[in-house]
């Protein structure tokens, strides 16, 4: 199963953005996002690409859903495992860069 993970755009340089995902910063490509984004916007990440800008009216609900998912997920929860894998991959990338 593939899942888009929400993150906040921190900065943009051309078609690359630095995005914060639950405390992990990663670079994303902006080539395929559905509409223009700016710092402060939230986007959904899928395999290193921003695929959708989350409308401001949906940000709070989306983040609450992911927070609940991560807190309440048990072993074998594929959706939570996917999100946790994205976060872990970002942390590994940060550790490799330090």
PLY file of the C-alpha trace (Angstrom):
ply
format ascii 1.0
element vertex 98
property float x
property float y
property float z
element edge 97
property int vertex1
property int vertex2
end_header
0.00 0.00 0.00
1.26 3.46 -0.82
0.35 6.48 1.23
0.98 10.18 0.93
2.51 11.61 4.10
1.67 15.23 5.01
4.44 17.74 5.62
4.96 21.49 5.94
6.96 23.28 3.24
9.84 25.15 4.87
11.63 26.52 1.81
11.60 26.26 -1.98
14.45 26.42 -4.47
13.20 26.00 -8.02
11.42 22.65 -8.22
12.81 21.38 -4.90
11.31 22.04 -1.48
12.53 21.31 2.03
9.57 19.85 3.90
9.12 18.96 7.57
7.43 15.62 8.28
6.75 15.17 11.98
10.15 16.64 12.87
12.07 15.11 9.96
13.18 17.42 7.14
13.45 16.03 3.63
13.82 17.42 0.15
10.89 16.86 -2.19
10.45 17.48 -5.86
7.62 19.79 -6.90
7.35 18.61 -10.52
3.98 16.87 -10.16
2.20 18.75 -7.36
-1.37 19.63 -8.31
-1.01 23.39 -7.73
1.72 25.87 -6.79
2.99 25.78 -3.21
4.81 28.28 -1.02
6.61 28.07 2.33
4.07 27.43 5.07
1.83 25.27 2.85
1.27 21.59 3.59
1.72 18.94 0.91
1.36 15.19 0.59
4.61 13.35 -0.14
4.77 10.17 -2.18
8.18 8.66 -2.97
9.97 12.00 -2.82
7.42 14.03 -4.78
4.85 16.49 -3.51
1.69 15.16 -5.15
-0.96 17.43 -3.65
-1.14 20.71 -1.79
-3.38 20.24 1.24
-5.95 23.04 1.33
-5.61 25.19 4.44
-9.12 24.18 5.49
-8.03 20.50 5.60
-4.60 20.78 7.26
-5.69 20.48 10.89
-7.94 17.49 10.20
-5.28 15.74 8.08
-2.55 16.17 10.72
-4.91 14.99 13.48
-5.70 11.87 11.45
-2.02 11.02 11.03
-1.31 11.76 14.70
-4.07 9.35 15.71
-2.86 6.77 13.21
0.67 6.82 14.58
-0.38 6.79 18.26
-3.00 4.06 18.03
-1.50 1.75 15.44
-0.73 -1.76 16.54
1.68 -4.29 15.11
0.67 -5.28 11.63
-1.03 -1.97 10.77
0.15 -1.47 7.19
-0.83 2.19 6.93
1.01 3.12 10.14
4.00 1.02 9.07
4.15 2.95 5.79
4.08 6.32 7.56
6.61 5.19 10.16
8.83 3.89 7.35
8.76 7.29 5.63
9.70 9.01 8.90
12.47 6.48 9.64
13.90 6.87 6.12
14.06 10.62 6.64
15.86 10.21 9.96
18.36 7.82 8.40
19.02 10.36 5.66
19.59 13.07 8.27
21.95 10.83 10.27
23.96 10.01 7.13
24.36 13.72 6.40
25.73 14.58 9.85
0 1
1 2
2 3
3 4
4 5
5 6
6 7
7 8
8 9
9 10
10 11
11 12
12 13
13 14
14 15
15 16
16 17
17 18
18 19
19 20
20 21
21 22
22 23
23 24
24 25
25 26
26 27
27 28
28 29
29 30
30 31
31 32
32 33
33 34
34 35
35 36
36 37
37 38
38 39
39 40
40 41
41 42
42 43
43 44
44 45
45 46
46 47
47 48
48 49
49 50
50 51
51 52
52 53
53 54
54 55
55 56
56 57
57 58
58 59
59 60
60 61
61 62
62 63
63 64
64 65
65 66
66 67
67 68
68 69
69 70
70 71
71 72
72 73
73 74
74 75
75 76
76 77
77 78
78 79
79 80
80 81
81 82
82 83
83 84
84 85
85 86
86 87
87 88
88 89
89 90
90 91
91 92
92 93
93 94
94 95
95 96
96 97
